[in-house]
Amino acid sequence: MNLIQRVQDILLKPKPTWPVIEQESTDVAGLYKNYLVFLAAIPALSGFIGMSLIGVGGFGAHMRMPFMWGLTNMVVSYVLSLVTVFVLALIVDALAPSFKGSKSQINALKLVAYGSTAGFVGGIFSLIPSLSVLGLMAALYSIYLIYTGIPVLMKCPSDKAAAYTAVVIVCGIVAFIVMGAISSAFTPMRGFGGFGGMHGSNDMTISTPRGELNIDTAKMEAMKRATTS
């Protein structure tokens, strides 16, 4: 499978591509190794570059998040996105009989993996934080991809595809919220301004027309504790 060609096919011509995907012989390891590990890296890496290296600006100021915070967040979000795909695939498979479909764990994983392509690729907009909303809009296209893929991979009747898709999307939103909560627990964002308690580089850099301002969030956290004790 050519990675770039598959991305183009599923995005530009999903209806004829899903039957091809359904016929492909693969397994969980193959899907992850040949597709998901690359696609899931796009939003994670783009978010890190956008927030910690490029930064976000407005009203004459420019702010970059601490490097170690960005690096930790990148790794955690990357791993969690891979886990979420697998968990959502299990849910898709379990729901199949409820919509007169056929259970198949590998087809469910294919559906979620390839159906999430638009969301993963749209993560490239996180390179410029002010454009990240475009990534969200791109992710909405994944709803259509899943809708067109459900009848083919899960053998669901066409008249049940919309309801099946709606339930899958709701489960996806819940999974996204849970993933965000877990990411916050693992990413050091406690304390003043959300950045206290970090190790390594604790500086949050704000660029203004009069120069750069480096804020040591560890020291600010210590000051906060001193004033509240």
N, C-alpha and C positions, 0 to 999 in steps of 0.2 A: 504493500500500500504506500503510495506517494502521499506524504503528509500534506504538502501544500495543495496538491490536486484535490485531496479529500476535503480539505477546508473549503476550497472554492466550490466544489460540487454540492456540498451540503448547504452552503449559504445561498448559492445562486440557482440551483435546480434540485431542491430537496425531494420533490415527489419521485423523479426517476432514480434518485440516489438511494432512497431507503430500501427498495427491493434488492439493490446490489449489496447493501450492508447486511440485509437479512440473510443473504445466501453465503456470506463470508464465514469461513471457519476460523474461530479465534477463541481465546479464553480470557479470563480476568487479567492475568499477567500480561498478555499480549496487548490488550486494550490500553492498559496503563503505560507499558513500556514504549509502545509505538505511537501513542496519541496523547493521552491525558497528561503525562508528565511534562510535555512540551506546551500544550495549550494552557494548563493551569498556571504555568510560570509567567504568562503574559501579564495578567492583572497584578500578581504579587510583585514582580520585578518593576513594573511600570509605576505602581503605587509607591514603592521605595524610592525610586529615582525622582518621582514627582514631588513627594513630600519632604524628603531628606536631602536631596541634592539640588533640585531645581527650586522648590519652594513655591509658595503662593503669595501673591502680592495684591495690593489695593490701597487707595488713598495715600499714595506716596510711601508706603512701607512694604517690605518684603520679608516674609518669615519662612525659615526652614526648620523642620522638626529635628530633634537630636538624632545623630547618626545611629547610635546603638538602639534607640527606640525603633527607628525605621527598619533596621536590619532584623531585629527580633520580630517585629510585626510582619515583615516579609516572609520569614521562615514559618511562623505560626499560621498565617493565612494561607500559605501555599499547602502545607500539610493538611490543614482543615478542609480546604476545598477538595482535595483528593478523597478525603474520608467522606465528605458530604455527598459526593457523587455516588459512592458505593452504598451509603445508607439510603439515599433517595431511590436508587435502583432496587433495593430490597423492598421498599414501600410500593414502588410501581409494580413489582412482581406480585406482591401480596394482594394488591387491589384488582388485578386482572379478572378474577372470577366474578367480582361484583359488577363488572361492566361487560360480562359475557365474553371476556377475552381468554387467552390461554397463557398459563404461567410458564415463564422461561427466564431464569435468572440471567443468563448471558444476553438474551435479547433485551431485557430490561436495562441491563448495564449499557448495551449499545445505544439504546434510546436516550438515556440520560447523558451519556458521554458525548455522543454526536449532537444531540439536541441542545447541549450547553455550549456548543461552539460559538454561537453569536455572542453570548455573554462573556466567554473567555477572550475572544478577539476584541470585543468592545473595551476590554480592560486597558487597551493601549492608550485610550484617552486619559488615563490616570497620569500619564507622563506630564500633562499640564493640568494641575488640579482644577483650574477654573473650567475645564472642558469635561470633567468627570461625569457630568450629567448626561453627556452624549453616550458614555459607556452604559448608563442605565437604560437609555433609549434603545441601544443596540441589544441589550439583554432581553428586552421585550420581544425581539424577533425570535428568541429561543422558544417562546410560547407557541408561535406558529410552527416552528420546526418540530416540536414535540407533538403538536396536534396532527401534523401530516405523517409522523412516524408511528404513532400509536396503532392505527389500523393494520399497518404492515408488520410491525415487530411483535405486537401483543395480540394480534388476531382479533382485535375489537371491532364490532360492527360500526360502520361509519356513523350511524345515528347516535352511537354512544360515545364517540370520540371526543366531542366537545365537553361533556360532563366529566369524562375520565381525565381529560387535560386540566380542567378546572381544579379537580381534587388534587392532582399532582402538583399544580402550581401553588396551591395553598400549603401543601406539605413542604414544598420547596421554600416558601417564605418562612415557614416555621423553622425549617432547618437552617436558613440563613440567619435568623434571629438567634438561634441557639449557638451557631458558629460564631457570631459576633460576641456573644456573652463569654464563650470559652476563650476566644481570642483576647478579650479584655482581661480575663483572669491570668493569662499567661504573659501578656504584654505589659511591661512596667509603666502604667499610666496612672499611678496613684499620687496623691499629694497636690501641691500647688500647681495650678494650671494643667493638671493631668500628667505631669512629667516627673514627679518626685520619686525617690527611691530607686533611681537608675544607677547602673554601674557602667564604668567606662566613660564615654563622652556624655556629659550631662548638660552641655550648652545648647540653648535654643537661640538661634541667630536671627535677629531682626535688622534688616537693612533699611535705612532711612536716607533722605536726601543729604543729611548731615553726617552720614557714616554708618558703620555697623555697630549694633548693640548686642553683645553676647551675654546671655542670662544663664548663670550657673544655677540650674533648678535644684541641685542637691543642697546648695547653701540656702536657697529660699525655703526649701522644705525644713531645714534645720531652724531657720528663723521663725517659721510658722509654729513649729513645735515649742520653741522657747517662749513665744508669746502666749500660747494657749495652755502651757503647763502651770 
